[in-house]
Amino acid sequence: MSTPVHLLARDTYACLANSRLVFSDLRADRYSCLSQANTKAALRLFPAFQSEDEAIVSETHPLDYDETRRVLAALDANGLLAADPANGKTAAPVRVEAPTHNPFSDSSASASRATLAHKLGFLEACINASAQLRFLAIRRVVRRVEIRKHRRLRRARRDNDALHELTAVFHRLRPYYVRAYLCRFDSLALIEFLAHFDHYPQWVFGVTTEPFGAHCWVQARDRVLNDSVERVRQYTPIMVF
């Protein structure tokens, strides 16, 4: 007897972090983390994750379906699954280039010269990010980022030196915008600032378990633009926009 493959709802994302399946419901702005026992059962529902953790897969008894059905019912009750293929998608691990370095040290940020255009773009980006996070659901915020990137992809600049300079300028100006550090705000503000100059890096959301934690950052290929490599490597990517 084989277990059918189930689809995630359109606004649901998943990853396997520390041998536990974690789900992100973007519509509800909520994370759900399965226990290791429930993860073993749930892996039958999502074959794409079975190669991610060979140890936990090997411990899953192939004939024990009762627990799998209970997990399936719980996921469905929480709106994480899609019954209609038109409204669903295949669950698969997020692929992001492994971060290797952050070229934006304090010294490089302080040495970067901020022009009037930079200052105006920075202020606009911070006000825009603040307003979006206050008045819009996170689902709408990330969809706006996705749609803009898609529409402007052809005109996007691919000058790494310019990207580095702009990011350093942002970090130099950031202390002048009086708001406590928050990963969502600082990531979105940087994304808005870079988009002003036609650069469109990735907005990465990651999770860790035991204890559970969620974080987000901005990344361009293998370069982390607003965090340390050591910190972001503690998180498993679950969503990328």
Helices and strands as residue ranges (DSSP letters): E 7-9, E 12-17, E 20-25, E 30-33, H 36-42, G 47-49, H 54-58, H 66-77, E 81-82, G 85-87, E 88-90, H 106-111, H 116-135, H 138-151, G 153-155, H 160-173, G 174-176, H 183-196, E 202-208, E 213-220, E 223-224, H 229-232, E 236-240
